[in-house]
Amino acid sequence: LHRPDFESSANDIGLPVSEINGAIRSIKKWSKPRKVGFSLLTFPSSQQMHSEPRGLALIISTWNFPVMLALTPLVGSIASGCATILQVNSMSQNTAELLVDLAAKYLDPEVVTFLGPRIGDGDRAVTAALLEHAFDTIFFTGSPNGGRYIAAKAAVHLTPCTLELGGKNPAIIDKSANLSVSAKRVLWARMMNAGQFCLAPDYVVCHEDVIESFLQECKRCLLQFYGEDPKKSDSFGRLVNIARFEAVKSMLDSHGGHVIAGGASDASSLYIAPTVVRVDENSPAMEDETFGPILWVTSVPNCDIAIRLINTKPRPLALYLFCKDRKLERKVIQETSSGGITINGCIFHAGHPGLPFGGVGNSGMGTYHGKASFDCFSHEKAVLKKSIWPDRGLISDPYTLYPPYTEFGRTVVRALFGG
């Protein structure tokens, strides 16, 4: 991946460490039984919610952030009390082998077992073999097609799944936006890990009045970030393998638009330059997730059209809005559906431990991060204790509850249910 040290330190080390520290600080609070309030229907009683581990968890990780995407859900699984089998992805082979070795050295194998590239005949064969067995919960990170496969296999055993999938994430640039800041923040997120990032903005829907200025800001930012020759920059990564390179290069060759910046490529080093392309909204590039360092930019006459365009596509993992208009903020929040939104920025909603992170529809199901990770691997069990009073059942055990039923009893029941 040729990933910059900064990106590895922040994503693959910093975020998992933050999750671990947060769980250590909060686990007593998270696991404490939670009292539930009064209800006339069950009076007199006391009631609580108890969290218990789901049981045996299977975590299937992926390659683009191989440490973070393995350890972050594992924190929630361990905190909840689950035993865990974790399959790391061998596409990032060196990191996968390191994780397997470190897990064997530092983790109790009766609690956590890592399966890596030295097992079986490849990731797909190992995954298929694992899914023949019954687990109590499955956590998968990968593509929507992979998610469908996991869900279908899990359904045989009625196993609940958390699916963290991808999506073609839009960024809306309103004419009220600060264009310099917008371009900088969009391109920072788009080019992170050479675009191999499920949260990255994939395409921009820009107001037609400011698109030329926005594109000029994009050119300026790319020059500022990576210099005249991004290939020589220590701040820009590479695609993971030749298959990913060819997939992204195919999109670059068939978009039918105009390259504003970048566009160079080198298969021998798996390099595609940070690229900005202006396209029509009907371009084939606007269909599938890019998962590479290309930002597609199209224009619209107003934000109603932008919302309509976004809503014609599968619901994304994230949506980004850049504007200075509070009414527009509310409109986009209310009239679009996505896993999460960052306004005047990108990806930050996924970094706040108090905000559950996950997709919706085609971009996934279920959430994690912070307490949501604990909840993801826990079953909330309802516990109600009925009181027995020395009142001969007048209040604590009313005779109208039991047969033979009477018209008076039915009247009482209708009153209790608000009928």
N, C-alpha and C positions, 0 to 999 in steps of 0.2 A: 504493500500500500504506500510505501514511502511517506508515511504520515509525519507531519511536523511534530516535534517534541511537545510543543504547546498544546496541540489538539489531543495528543495521547495523554498528557498529564491532566488536562481538564476533564476529558470525557471518560477515559478508561481507568483513571486512578482517582481523580478528585470526586467525581459523582458517586462511585461505589463506596468510597471512604465516608462521604457525607451520609449516605444511606445507612451504613453500618453504625456510625456514631449516633444518628438519630434514633435508630431502633434500640440501641443500648440504653439511651436516655429515657425512652418512652415505653419500653415493653411492659413495665408494670402497669402503667396507665391503660395501655391498649388492651391488656388481657384481663383487667379487672371487670367483674360483672357489672353491668350497667342497669340501673333501676329504670323501670318504666312506670309511667303515671297511672292515675286512677281511671277506672272505667266502671260505670254503674252496672254494666252487663255482667261483670265478674265479681262485683262487691259482695262480701268483704274478701279481699285477697291482697297478696303482695306479688310482684312480678319483676323478673329480671331477664336480661339477655346475657347469655354466657358464650364466650368464644371458645371453640375447641378446634384442634387441627383437623383438616379434612382427611389426613391419613398419609398415603404414599403419593408423592407428587412426582410428575415427570416434567422437567424443564428442557425444552429444545431451543438451543440458542442459535445465533447466526454469526456471520463473519465480519460485518462492516465495523462494528465496535465490539470485538470479541471478548474483552474483559468486562466492560460495563453491562453488556446484554446477557452475560452469564451470571455475574455476581449480584446485580441489582434485584432481579426476582428471587435469587437464592436467599438474600437477606430476609425477605418476607416469608419465605418458606421455613427457614430455620426459626425465625422469631415466632411463628405461629405454632411450631412444634411438629411440623411434618418431617417425615423421612423423605429423602429426595434422591432421585436419579437425574443427573444433569448431562445431557448430550451436547458437547461443544462441537462447533462446526470446523471441519478440517480444511475448508477453503483458506482459512488463516492458519496454516498448519503449524508454524513455529509457536504461535501463541497458544493454539489448542494443546500442543504437547506440553508446553510449560504449565498450563492450568491443570492438566491431568497429573503431572508430577507434583505440583505444589499441593493439590488437594489430597493426594495420597500421603503426603508428608505431614500436613497440618490438620486435616479434618478426620473425624471419626468415620470410618467406612460404613458403620452400621447406621449412621445418620445421613451422610452425604456420600454418594458415589459418582465420580465423573467418568464418562465414557468418551474417548477421544479417537483420533485418527488411526490408532494402532488396533482398533477393534473392528472385526468384520470386514466387509467388502465395500466400504464407502458409507457416507452419511445416509443416503437414501435406503440402503439395505438395512443399516442399523435402526433407523427410524421405523421402517416397516416391521422389523422384528419386535421392537419394543411395543409397538401399537397393537400387536396381537395379544398382549397381556392387559389385564384390567388395572387401571390406576384410579386413585380417588380424585385427582385433578390433574389437568395438563395445562402447561403454560408454553405457548409457542410464539416465537418471533420470526417473521419471514414475510413472504409474499402472499397476496390474496389467494392465489392458486394453491400455495402450500397450506394456507389456512383451511381451505375447503377440504383438502385431503385429510388433514388432521381431524377436523370436525366430523367427517364421515366415518373415519376409523373409531373415533371416540364414541360415536353414537351407538356402536355395537354393544358397548359396555355401559352405556348411559353415563359416561364420564363427563363432568362439566369442564369446559375449556375457557381459558383466557387466550385470546388471539390478538397479538400486537402486529398489525400488518402495515402495508404501505399505503400509498395514495398519491395522486397528482395534486399537490398542494398549491392553491392559488395565493397570490398577493395582489391586493387591490391598491392602486395608487390613485388617490383622489386629487383633483386639481388644487385642493387646499393643503396638500401635504408639503412638508419640507423635503424637497427633491434630493438635496445633497445627503441628508441623513437617511432618507428612504433607500437610495441607491446603495449607500455604504452598508446598511444593515441587511438588505436583501442579498447582496452579493457575498457578504461574509458568511451568511447561512447557506447560500447555494453552493459555494465553493468549498466548504468544509468537507474534509475527507474526499476531495475531488468529486463532490456531489453524490457520493454513495451514502446517503443519509435519508432515512424515511421521513424526517421532519423538515427537510430542506424545501424552500419554496421552489416549485417546479416551473411555474409560469406566472407572468405578471399581466394583469388586466389594468391598463393605464388609461386615464382620461385623455381623450384625443387633444385637448388643449395644451397638455404639458408633456406629451410623449417625446417630442424632439429634445426638450430640455432634460428629461429623465434619461434618455439614451446617452446624451452627452455626459451626464453625471456618471453613468455606468462605465463609460470609457475612461473617464478620469479616475474612478475608484480602482479599476483593474490595474491601471498603470501605477497608481500609488501602492496597491497591495503587493504586486508581483513584478514590477519593473518592466523594462522593454521586452525581456525574454523570460516569460514565466517558467519555461523549462529549466532554467538555472536557479529558480527561486527555492529556498529552503522552506518556504511557507506554503508550498502547494504539493499535493500528493499525486498518486497514480492510481489507475484502475487496477482492480484486484487480479484479473487474468485476461487472457486473449478473448474469451467468450464475451466478457463484459465490454471489453474494448470494441469488439466488432458490433455489438448491439448498439452502443452509443454512437459509434461512427456511422452506422447505417441511418440513424435518425439525423445526424449532421449532414448526410449526403442527400436527404430526401425531403427536407422541410419545406422547400418551395418559397422560402423567405429571403431576407437580406441579412447577411452577417454584419453586425455592427462592430464587434470586437472579437479577437481570437480566431478560432476556426482551424488552427494548425493541429496536426496529429502525428504521432510516431508509434507505429505498432510495436517496434522492437523494444521500446521502453514503456509500453502501455500508457502513453501520454496523449491526452487530449487537452488542449489549452483551455483556460477559462474563457468561456465564449458567451456572447450575448447575441441573440438573433431576433430580428423583428419578423413576425409571421402574421398571417391572416388567422382569424379565429377558426377557420375550417382547415387549417394545415394539419397533416397527419401527425405532426409533432405535438399537437394539442390533445392527442388521444391517450397514449400510454405513459406511465411513469418513466421518466428519463433515467434516473439513478446514475447521473454523470454530471460533469461540470458545464452544463449548458443551461442558460436562462432564456426561455422563450418569452417574448414581449409582444402583446397585441393591444390594440387600442379600441376604446368604446366611447360613444358620445356622452354617456352618463352612467351613474352607478346603478340605476335600475337595470340597464342592459348588462352590466357587469354581474349583478346578482343572478340574472336570468341565465347567463352563460355558465356560471359556476354551478347552478342548480340542474343543468342538463347533464352533468357528469356525476359519476359515483361519489358518494360523500367522502371527503378527504380526511386524512389524519389531522391536518392542521390548516388553518386559514389565517392569513395575515392582512391587516388593514392599516394603511397609512393615510391619516387625515387629521384635520383640526376641527372637525365638525361632530359635536356630540350627538346630534340627531342621526347622522349617518352611522355612527358607531352603533346606536341602538337598532337602527334599521338592519344593518348587516348581521348583528347578533341574532335578531329575531327572525330574519327571513332566509338565513342559510343554516345548514347543518354540517357540523364537522366535529372531529374529536376534541379540538380545543382551538382557542384564538389568542393570538398576541396582537395587540394594537400598538402601532408605531414601533414595532420591533419584530423579531423572528425567533422562534424556538424557546423563548424564555418561560412561557407558561409550563413547559415540560421540566424546567429546572427548579421550580418552587416545590419544596417537599409537602406543602399543605394543599397542593392542587393535584388531584388524581389525574394520571395520564393514561390515555387510551383512545381507541378509535371508535367509529360508529359505522354500521353497515359494512361496506366493502373494505373499510380501513381497520376493522377489528371489532372485538367485543371484550368487555371487562377493562378494568383499570388497575394501575399499580403506582408506585412511588410513595414514600412516607408511610402513613398509616394505611393507605390503600393497598400497599403490598402485603401488610399483615392481614387485612380483610380478605384479600384475594385468595389466600391459602387457608382461611378459617371458615368454619361453619358457625353461624350465629344461631344458637339454640335457645328457644323461648322456654322459660321456666316460670310457671305460675303456681303459687301455693295458696290454697283456699283456707280460710280461717274457720274454725269451729268454735262457736260461741255458746255459752250456757243460756241461750234465749229460747230454747225449745223450737228452734227453726223458724221463729217468727221473721227474722231478717236474714240470718246467716244461711238458712236452708229452707226457703219458702215452699209450702206444700203445693203452690200453683205450678211448680216446675215438674211435678211427677204425675203419672197417670193415677186415677182416671182424669183426663183433661176436662176442664170446664170452660164455660163461656167467660167467666170472670178471669180465669187464667189466660185465655186468649187476649182479653182486653189488656191485661198487665203486660203481656209479651209485646203487643202492638205499641203500647206506650213506651216500653223500653227501647224498641227499635225505631221509634219516631214515626210509626205508621199511622 
